């Protein structure tokens, strides 16, 4: 189901890109163009769902309240890119740092008549590095407010920490840290707001899939010794609004029209 949704989004994105590119490519001189730098803030929600407890050699189950975690907050992003001169297409790379997700729960792991019960305190911190394509929707001859679509792929760095405490032995605890990299992708839409020839503000909403997340493993707690006990999920995502200042480098003079067959130099 997820892959079908991804394919539908991708095909729709390609169709809109082709429509607005081929329909407007030689009718409008696009502006600005060239290299640009961008930086700003993102506000949204990070969601980790369908968390699973993996046991090896000992029983236990994860509390239903621990299977879905979320947090809202602020982060930041920075990037650079290149905009084509006579086509409404640009490419960019960006780094985004998102708010930390923290949770504490007593009796998070239950089973074994109480002897294996554990209290869990967990943290999750995400950052992504994405390569993106964006297409301006030139549906009117106005450059002060230009909608756009964007999509991209890259990698996600998922850092976690977990402190497990034996419910019957509060002095017995174990803290483990984990850092993993996973495939990430994003789709979004927004608009450029022109401040001057070189300065723009981008306002965008996007959905980002963050890939796999792992906590642990931890192998010993109190009198219990495990081969491995860990928490994992393949379902982590972020929904966020991004506001960024974009600075185009060089002399950005608005052209009067597309180049002709005659040398306009």
Secondary structure, DSSP 8 states (H G I E B T S, - for coil): -HHHHHHHHHHHHHHHHHHHHHHHTTTS---S-EEEEEEEEEEEEEEEE--EEEEESS--EE-GGGS-EEEEEEEEEEEEEEE-SSSSEEEEEEEEE---EEEEEEEEEE-GGGTT-EEEEEEEEEEEEEEEEEEE---SS-SSEEEEEEEEEEEEEEEEEEEEEETTEEEEEEEEEEEEEEEEEEEEEEEEEESSSSEEEEEEEEEEE---EEEEEEEEETTEEEEEEEEEESEEEEEEEEEEEEEE-S-----SS---SS---
